[in-house]
Amino acid sequence: MSETMKQPIIKVENLKMHFPLQKGLMSKTYAHVKAVDDVSFEVMEGETFGLVGESGCGKTTTGKCVIRILNPTDGHIYYNGTDVAKLSHNEMSKYRRELQMIFQDPYGSLDPRQSLFTILKDAIVADKKPHSPAEIRSRVLELINLVELSEEMITRYPHELSGGQRQRLGIARALACNPKVIVCDEPVSALDVSIQAQIINLFEKLQKELGLTYIFVAHDLAVVRHIAKRIGVMYLGHLVEVMDSGDLFRNSRHPYSLALLSAVPTTDYYAEKERGRVVLEGEVPSPINAPTGCPFHPRCKYATEACKTSMPQLTDIGDNHLVACHNIPEKAE
């Protein structure tokens, strides 16, 4: 099937996730935290879609909504054509194993009272189908080989593993369910740089061998550029730019994306001296009381009156490069 005829495995339309703030004895709602506000994107089968942005922009919340760890406030999340956002808890159960998540903190997401074998066993038998002890052990050994752990670790507990080994165990636990889509929530941010490279290479190997689809959440632009085919930049609950990974450093056009890129350190002394530094004024507005119009306009040097009143929509500027901006800069500065 040609690339143009492929259907997305994940299609998110107008996704919203608003958390109520309550007070008083009656727990009366007085405001909402708009963590995700009208986000739309598509992920093709077998590709890696990166979500980047600073802390609190809503990228992790978006990933949790996609696999229904969180029930979205509004919007549609199509998985192979089925709107899983509208399914009940019981209806969603048939899709749970196909939509998995790898968490940022491997130690916090693993039960410290269980051994590696037991952690993987619980994931294997969660489908409630009959499994013999031999089948379970064979599957556990297959999983730890997939994530390049040694068989002697099968009896170890999470505290007896290094950070990289714990993350490999987290990956193996997700793979135990035979998923189609995995949301990776900053899976290498807590690891040393050398271990980060090993885990990224492991993700790529597993994707080729198992045909996995990733939504890769991260704040490290260099990591996302390396692993993702397409990248979405988020700001204050909104998707402000979507582009191919090759365009991230070469042709980013949204003012916020340019500011993020200018903050990425480089080891080239002369390039660092010559490149322009974009310093944003002020702080990120509160998602409780977000500004009207474009959420970035209070910090944007290109802002006009239209930016203060009208929300820009993602617009294709060519080559499937989408930008949500009323005044797109001509080039990176």
One Martini backbone bead per residue (centre of mass of N, CA, C, O) as a GRO file, in nm:
protein
  333
    1MET     BB    1   0.096   0.036   0.023
    2SER     BB    2   0.081   0.349  -0.003
    3GLU     BB    3   0.142   0.630   0.180
    4THR     BB    4  -0.127   0.782   0.088
    5MET     BB    5  -0.323   0.518   0.173
    6LYS     BB    6  -0.275   0.527   0.454
    7GLN     BB    7  -0.385   0.468   0.778
    8PRO     BB    8  -0.422   0.572   1.078
    9ILE     BB    9  -0.385   0.437   1.398
   10ILE     BB   10  -0.382   0.740   1.502
   11LYS     BB   11  -0.658   0.977   1.580
   12VAL     BB   12  -0.665   1.314   1.678
   13GLU     BB   13  -0.958   1.513   1.789
   14ASN     BB   14  -1.009   1.774   1.981
   15LEU     BB   15  -0.847   1.747   2.242
   16LYS     BB   16  -0.955   1.734   2.594
   17MET     BB   17  -0.808   1.826   2.932
   18HIS     BB   18  -0.997   1.896   3.224
   19PHE     BB   19  -0.927   1.999   3.551
   20PRO     BB   20  -1.081   2.018   3.842
   21LEU     BB   21  -1.142   2.274   4.084
   22GLN     BB   22  -1.179   2.237   4.438
   23LYS     BB   23  -1.401   2.349   4.712
   24GLY     BB   24  -1.509   2.272   5.001
   25LEU     BB   25  -1.744   2.060   5.133
   26MET     BB   26  -1.885   2.030   4.829
   27SER     BB   27  -1.681   2.039   4.600
   28LYS     BB   28  -1.661   2.298   4.434
   29THR     BB   29  -1.635   2.414   4.118
   30TYR     BB   30  -1.415   2.704   4.008
   31ALA     BB   31  -1.218   2.548   3.803
   32HIS     BB   32  -0.981   2.487   3.525
   33VAL     BB   33  -0.736   2.273   3.397
   34LYS     BB   34  -0.591   2.320   3.073
   35ALA     BB   35  -0.388   2.082   2.965
   36VAL     BB   36  -0.581   2.016   2.714
   37ASP     BB   37  -0.656   2.220   2.401
   38ASP     BB   38  -0.723   2.127   2.104
   39VAL     BB   39  -0.595   1.843   1.986
   40SER     BB   40  -0.431   1.745   1.667
   41PHE     BB   41  -0.344   1.415   1.526
   42GLU     BB   42  -0.125   1.179   1.352
   43VAL     BB   43  -0.053   0.815   1.335
   44MET     BB   44   0.136   0.595   1.183
   45GLU     BB   45   0.211   0.291   1.112
   46GLY     BB   46   0.541   0.244   1.242
   47GLU     BB   47   0.577   0.517   1.378
   48THR     BB   48   0.729   0.819   1.516
   49PHE     BB   49   0.581   1.044   1.750
   50GLY     BB   50   0.664   1.357   1.863
   51LEU     BB   51   0.656   1.522   2.192
   52VAL     BB   52   0.715   1.866   2.265
   53GLY     BB   53   0.818   2.051   2.561
   54GLU     BB   54   0.765   2.200   2.832
   55SER     BB   55   0.679   2.194   3.137
   56GLY     BB   56   0.320   2.174   3.132
   57CYS     BB   57   0.207   2.146   2.818
   58GLY     BB   58   0.060   1.831   2.784
   59LYS     BB   59   0.206   1.571   2.670
   60THR     BB   60   0.146   1.349   2.881
   61THR     BB   61  -0.161   1.382   2.886
   62THR     BB   62  -0.202   1.303   2.594
   63GLY     BB   63  -0.089   1.013   2.618
   64LYS     BB   64  -0.295   0.918   2.840
   65CYS     BB   65  -0.547   0.961   2.662
   66VAL     BB   66  -0.487   0.772   2.422
   67ILE     BB   67  -0.483   0.510   2.643
   68ARG     BB   68  -0.690   0.569   2.885
   69ILE     BB   69  -0.587   0.667   3.167
   70LEU     BB   70  -0.745   0.906   3.065
   71ASN     BB   71  -1.048   1.084   3.054
   72PRO     BB   72  -1.160   1.280   2.836
   73THR     BB   73  -1.348   1.563   2.802
   74ASP     BB   74  -1.281   1.582   2.485
   75GLY     BB   75  -1.312   1.423   2.185
   76HIS     BB   76  -1.103   1.222   1.960
   77ILE     BB   77  -0.988   0.861   1.954
   78TYR     BB   78  -0.846   0.683   1.697
   79TYR     BB   79  -0.831   0.321   1.672
   80ASN     BB   80  -0.863   0.181   1.391
   81GLY     BB   81  -1.150   0.363   1.382
   82THR     BB   82  -1.187   0.368   1.693
   83ASP     BB   83  -1.352   0.547   1.949
   84VAL     BB   84  -1.202   0.532   2.259
   85ALA     BB   85  -1.322   0.791   2.406
   86LYS     BB   86  -1.633   0.649   2.407
   87LEU     BB   87  -1.564   0.422   2.588
   88SER     BB   88  -1.605   0.211   2.814
   89HIS     BB   89  -1.446   0.026   3.038
   90ASN     BB   90  -1.534  -0.250   2.913
   91GLU     BB   91  -1.485  -0.176   2.611
   92MET     BB   92  -1.171  -0.108   2.656
   93SER     BB   93  -1.042  -0.387   2.737
   94LYS     BB   94  -0.975  -0.496   2.436
   95TYR     BB   95  -0.738  -0.251   2.406
   96ARG     BB   96  -0.523  -0.243   2.636
   97ARG     BB   97  -0.288  -0.430   2.516
   98GLU     BB   98  -0.243  -0.236   2.252
   99LEU     BB   99  -0.214   0.002   2.479
  100GLN     BB  100   0.087   0.139   2.591
  101MET     BB  101   0.324   0.222   2.868
  102ILE     BB  102   0.618   0.420   2.932
  103PHE     BB  103   0.782   0.538   3.201
  104GLN     BB  104   0.994   0.766   3.338
  105ASP     BB  105   0.987   0.602   3.619
  106PRO     BB  106   1.085   0.288   3.675
  107TYR     BB  107   1.076   0.261   3.987
  108GLY     BB  108   0.780   0.382   4.032
  109SER     BB  109   0.644   0.151   3.821
  110LEU     BB  110   0.757  -0.066   4.018
  111ASP     BB  111   0.733  -0.341   4.215
  112PRO     BB  112   0.942  -0.396   4.492
  113ARG     BB  113   0.807  -0.696   4.571
  114GLN     BB  114   0.893  -0.781   4.282
  115SER     BB  115   1.011  -0.966   4.049
  116LEU     BB  116   1.085  -0.990   3.733
  117PHE     BB  117   0.914  -1.241   3.681
  118THR     BB  118   0.646  -1.140   3.815
  119ILE     BB  119   0.601  -0.887   3.650
  120LEU     BB  120   0.577  -1.040   3.376
  121LYS     BB  121   0.364  -1.245   3.450
  122ASP     BB  122   0.129  -1.049   3.509
  123ALA     BB  123   0.119  -0.943   3.213
  124ILE     BB  124   0.065  -1.214   3.070
  125VAL     BB  125  -0.202  -1.308   3.255
  126ALA     BB  126  -0.405  -1.058   3.209
  127ASP     BB  127  -0.582  -1.205   2.973
  128LYS     BB  128  -0.715  -1.476   3.111
  129LYS     BB  129  -0.550  -1.701   3.000
  130PRO     BB  130  -0.417  -1.998   2.961
  131HIS     BB  131  -0.105  -2.078   3.146
  132SER     BB  132   0.171  -2.235   3.160
  133PRO     BB  133   0.465  -2.241   3.324
  134ALA     BB  134   0.632  -2.285   3.065
  135GLU     BB  135   0.514  -2.052   2.901
  136ILE     BB  136   0.589  -1.826   3.093
  137ARG     BB  137   0.895  -1.870   3.101
  138SER     BB  138   0.942  -1.845   2.798
  139ARG     BB  139   0.831  -1.553   2.775
  140VAL     BB  140   1.022  -1.418   2.972
  141LEU     BB  141   1.284  -1.490   2.822
  142GLU     BB  142   1.206  -1.348   2.560
  143LEU     BB  143   1.181  -1.058   2.679
  144ILE     BB  144   1.471  -1.026   2.801
  145ASN     BB  145   1.605  -1.064   2.524
  146LEU     BB  146   1.477  -0.825   2.376
  147VAL     BB  147   1.604  -0.614   2.611
  148GLU     BB  148   1.894  -0.716   2.697
  149LEU     BB  149   1.881  -0.928   2.927
  150SER     BB  150   1.977  -1.140   3.163
  151GLU     BB  151   1.877  -1.444   3.300
  152GLU     BB  152   1.997  -1.392   3.597
  153MET     BB  153   1.769  -1.154   3.658
  154ILE     BB  154   1.490  -1.303   3.720
  155THR     BB  155   1.523  -1.271   4.059
  156ARG     BB  156   1.520  -0.978   4.065
  157TYR     BB  157   1.488  -0.660   4.193
  158PRO     BB  158   1.460  -0.332   4.128
  159HIS     BB  159   1.694  -0.247   4.345
  160GLU     BB  160   1.904  -0.452   4.174
  161LEU     BB  161   1.890  -0.236   3.954
  162SER     BB  162   1.952  -0.034   3.718
  163GLY     BB  163   1.823   0.216   3.541
  164GLY     BB  164   1.845   0.074   3.264
  165GLN     BB  165   1.727  -0.201   3.357
  166ARG     BB  166   1.452  -0.092   3.449
  167GLN     BB  167   1.369   0.015   3.170
  168ARG     BB  168   1.378  -0.258   3.031
  169LEU     BB  169   1.156  -0.378   3.207
  170GLY     BB  170   0.936  -0.178   3.123
  171ILE     BB  171   0.941  -0.266   2.828
  172ALA     BB  172   0.879  -0.565   2.870
  173ARG     BB  173   0.602  -0.524   3.001
  174ALA     BB  174   0.473  -0.396   2.751
  175LEU     BB  175   0.539  -0.641   2.553
  176ALA     BB  176   0.367  -0.866   2.700
  177CYS     BB  177   0.092  -0.747   2.543
  178ASN     BB  178   0.123  -0.702   2.242
  179PRO     BB  179   0.157  -0.423   2.115
  180LYS     BB  180   0.099  -0.144   1.886
  181VAL     BB  181   0.101   0.093   2.104
  182ILE     BB  182   0.345   0.331   2.243
  183VAL     BB  183   0.387   0.530   2.524
  184CYS     BB  184   0.668   0.750   2.573
  185ASP     BB  185   0.761   0.886   2.892
  186GLU     BB  186   1.050   0.991   2.919
  187PRO     BB  187   1.254   0.718   2.907
  188VAL     BB  188   1.563   0.889   2.923
  189SER     BB  189   1.587   1.136   3.134
  190ALA     BB  190   1.712   0.949   3.392
  191LEU     BB  191   1.966   0.896   3.215
  192ASP     BB  192   2.247   0.842   3.097
  193VAL     BB  193   2.381   0.911   2.799
  194SER     BB  194   2.483   0.625   2.725
  195ILE     BB  195   2.209   0.487   2.799
  196GLN     BB  196   2.026   0.640   2.613
  197ALA     BB  197   2.143   0.526   2.349
  198GLN     BB  198   2.068   0.230   2.406
  199ILE     BB  199   1.758   0.271   2.432
  200ILE     BB  200   1.710   0.396   2.157
  201ASN     BB  201   1.817   0.153   1.997
  202LEU     BB  202   1.608  -0.042   2.112
  203PHE     BB  203   1.356   0.092   2.004
  204GLU     BB  204   1.435   0.061   1.703
  205LYS     BB  205   1.460  -0.246   1.699
  206LEU     BB  206   1.170  -0.314   1.794
  207GLN     BB  207   1.023  -0.172   1.565
  208LYS     BB  208   1.134  -0.352   1.336
  209GLU     BB  209   1.054  -0.638   1.459
  210LEU     BB  210   0.732  -0.549   1.565
  211GLY     BB  211   0.583  -0.291   1.446
  212LEU     BB  212   0.586  -0.034   1.609
  213THR     BB  213   0.415   0.237   1.777
  214TYR     BB  214   0.509   0.575   1.859
  215ILE     BB  215   0.478   0.797   2.143
  216PHE     BB  216   0.720   1.054   2.200
  217VAL     BB  217   0.801   1.188   2.507
  218ALA     BB  218   0.979   1.511   2.526
  219HIS     BB  219   1.247   1.769   2.588
  220ASP     BB  220   1.465   1.644   2.401
  221LEU     BB  221   1.539   1.728   2.085
  222ALA     BB  222   1.768   1.533   2.004
  223VAL     BB  223   1.620   1.270   2.068
  224VAL     BB  224   1.367   1.312   1.891
  225ARG     BB  225   1.513   1.352   1.622
  226HIS     BB  226   1.636   1.061   1.616
  227ILE     BB  227   1.350   0.883   1.644
  228ALA     BB  228   1.161   1.067   1.487
  229LYS     BB  229   0.962   1.148   1.210
  230ARG     BB  230   0.762   1.322   1.380
  231ILE     BB  231   0.680   1.658   1.517
  232GLY     BB  232   0.535   1.799   1.816
  233VAL     BB  233   0.460   2.123   1.941
  234MET     BB  234   0.403   2.233   2.275
  235TYR     BB  235   0.170   2.488   2.426
  236LEU     BB  236  -0.045   2.519   2.666
  237GLY     BB  237  -0.221   2.265   2.529
  238HIS     BB  238  -0.090   2.318   2.240
  239LEU     BB  239  -0.049   2.280   1.897
  240VAL     BB  240   0.201   2.469   1.702
  241GLU     BB  241   0.376   2.224   1.564
  242VAL     BB  242   0.430   2.024   1.258
  243MET     BB  243   0.703   1.797   1.169
  244ASP     BB  244   0.968   1.689   1.040
  245SER     BB  245   1.262   1.608   1.184
  246GLY     BB  246   1.443   1.757   0.969
  247ASP     BB  247   1.297   2.048   1.038
  248LEU     BB  248   1.363   2.128   1.328
  249PHE     BB  249   1.656   2.271   1.271
  250ARG     BB  250   1.602   2.393   0.969
  251ASN     BB  251   1.249   2.479   0.968
  252SER     BB  252   1.146   2.632   1.194
  253ARG     BB  253   0.854   2.872   1.254
  254HIS     BB  254   0.782   2.895   1.533
  255PRO     BB  255   0.864   3.096   1.792
  256TYR     BB  256   0.881   2.869   2.006
  257SER     BB  257   1.065   2.674   1.854
  258LEU     BB  258   1.302   2.875   1.832
  259ALA     BB  259   1.347   2.898   2.137
  260LEU     BB  260   1.411   2.602   2.193
  261LEU     BB  261   1.656   2.576   2.000
  262SER     BB  262   1.835   2.806   2.132
  263ALA     BB  263   1.867   2.619   2.408
  264VAL     BB  264   2.043   2.425   2.266
  265PRO     BB  265   2.325   2.280   2.309
  266THR     BB  266   2.672   2.320   2.198
  267THR     BB  267   3.010   2.211   2.107
  268ASP     BB  268   3.033   2.458   1.918
  269TYR     BB  269   3.185   2.747   1.975
  270TYR     BB  270   3.134   2.919   1.712
  271ALA     BB  271   2.834   2.857   1.677
  272GLU     BB  272   2.748   2.971   1.955
  273LYS     BB  273   2.843   3.268   1.898
  274GLU     BB  274   2.661   3.312   1.624
  275ARG     BB  275   2.406   3.241   1.738
  276GLY     BB  276   2.087   3.305   1.814
  277ARG     BB  277   1.918   3.422   2.106
  278VAL     BB  278   1.607   3.327   2.245
  279VAL     BB  279   1.441   3.538   2.474
  280LEU     BB  280   1.192   3.500   2.688
  281GLU     BB  281   0.932   3.663   2.819
  282GLY     BB  282   0.846   3.569   3.101
  283GLU     BB  283   0.586   3.346   3.178
  284VAL     BB  284   0.398   3.086   3.193
  285PRO     BB  285   0.089   3.060   3.179
  286SER     BB  286  -0.195   2.970   3.320
  287PRO     BB  287  -0.422   2.701   3.269
  288ILE     BB  288  -0.657   2.845   3.426
  289ASN     BB  289  -0.570   3.146   3.281
  290ALA     BB  290  -0.571   3.175   2.978
  291PRO     BB  291  -0.514   3.334   2.709
  292THR     BB  292  -0.627   3.486   2.458
  293GLY     BB  293  -0.596   3.334   2.182
  294CYS     BB  294  -0.281   3.309   2.166
  295PRO     BB  295  -0.087   3.156   2.411
  296PHE     BB  296   0.198   3.310   2.313
  297HIS     BB  297   0.164   3.629   2.293
  298PRO     BB  298   0.298   3.742   2.567
  299ARG     BB  299   0.603   3.621   2.441
  300CYS     BB  300   0.578   3.757   2.151
  301LYS     BB  301   0.737   3.959   1.901
  302TYR     BB  302   0.497   3.906   1.669
  303ALA     BB  303   0.263   4.025   1.800
  304THR     BB  304  -0.078   4.101   1.755
  305GLU     BB  305  -0.404   4.171   1.778
  306ALA     BB  306  -0.494   3.896   1.660
  307CYS     BB  307  -0.346   3.721   1.880
  308LYS     BB  308  -0.541   3.823   2.125
  309THR     BB  309  -0.829   3.705   1.981
  310SER     BB  310  -0.708   3.474   1.783
  311MET     BB  311  -0.694   3.141   1.707
  312PRO     BB  312  -0.465   2.963   1.563
  313GLN     BB  313  -0.430   2.743   1.299
  314LEU     BB  314  -0.330   2.471   1.153
  315THR     BB  315  -0.097   2.521   0.880
  316ASP     BB  316  -0.002   2.443   0.563
  317ILE     BB  317   0.337   2.528   0.428
  318GLY     BB  318   0.449   2.256   0.339
  319ASP     BB  319   0.531   1.931   0.356
  320ASN     BB  320   0.356   1.877   0.616
  321HIS     BB  321   0.379   2.170   0.752
  322LEU     BB  322   0.263   2.280   1.068
  323VAL     BB  323   0.120   2.608   1.165
  324ALA     BB  324   0.032   2.816   1.460
  325CYS     BB  325   0.022   3.131   1.298
  326HIS     BB  326  -0.017   3.470   1.205
  327ASN     BB  327   0.324   3.532   1.214
  328ILE     BB  328   0.535   3.393   1.024
  329PRO     BB  329   0.844   3.349   1.005
  330GLU     BB  330   1.061   3.335   0.745
  331LYS     BB  331   1.296   3.257   0.954
  332ALA     BB  332   1.539   3.159   1.134
  333GLU     BB  333   1.691   3.348   1.429
   0.00000   0.00000   0.00000
